[in-house]
Amino acid sequence: MKFIKSYNNNAALVQDGHGKEWIVTGKGVSFGLKKGQSVAEEKIERRFKSEKDQEIEPQVVQGIKPKSFEATDKVTKMAEEKYQLEFTGYQYFALADHIDFAIKRTLDGAAVPDGTVAWEGAKLFPKEFKMAQDAVQIIEDTVHISMEHSEPVYLMYHFINAESDGSKLQDTVRMSQYISGIVNIVQFQYGVTLDPNSFNYQRFVSHLRALMVRRIVGDKQEGELDPAILQLMELKYPEEKETVDRIGTYLQNKADWQLTPDDRVYLILHIWRVTHRDEEKTE
């Protein structure tokens, strides 16, 4: 590993023998090194992918307290081992910065107020919320403090972000808000409260998240369905078609996104499944 630049004594940007860049952490891993020098492998404790389009600001990293890095290391290890979730270098430092500020807020008695949208996000992403709850417990045990009960709600977005194939944290928060809005539309249209623990609900939310990640990162959906399929689906499921129309208007107004014919087909199917299952349970 060749040293490129230091973020602080315990974190550095390096390059391996294949020219690939990594962000590495470890006690004193970058201390006293100059560009091009070899990094002692035995000092490297963690390594993360470096994303070219997500620049890390050294001055931000330098302000993070050592205890916050210690808590972040434990949290990311937990997420990797228990939930098979991987972090890029950018995501690691964004999480460390969040944890550092959360600890400071707690010590200063400056809690972040609860937000309705934030708590709805916890219902939309129960797995990631559970990760955040586990993370808060780790932070509390590491730093010996008690954090506000709302803290997992805000920490949760970092875990959603790590799963979202390149979308940035602000996009992840926006994505959660849009999904919450769509769920509200479905509940209003059908006059039901969807069960966030049901399999069909979780599939519906996963589909919405995938749709939005594609829009945010600019990926195109593979292949196209026969246009006749959409016509058939809209004839067969008129109520679902009306709901998708309203979702389309919502996304157009909120994000200037237009649903493709394929988006409409899959949304019709998922909406039928999630509402049909709920109707079955209430009969």
Protein Blocks (a to p, Z undefined) as FASTA:
>chain_A
ZZfbdfblmbccdddfkopacddddehklgoiaehiacdfklpmbdcdddfklccdfklm
mmpcfklmmmmmmmmmmmmmmnopacdfklmmmmmmmmmmmmmmmmnopacdddfklmmm
mmmmmmlmmmmmmmmmmmmmmnopaddfklmmmmmmmmmmmmngopafklmmmmmmmmmm
mmmmmmmmnopacdfkbmklmmmmmmmmmmmmmmmnopacehjddfklmmmmmmmmmmlm
mmmmmmmmmmmmmnopacdfklmmmmmmmmmmmmmmmmmmmZZ
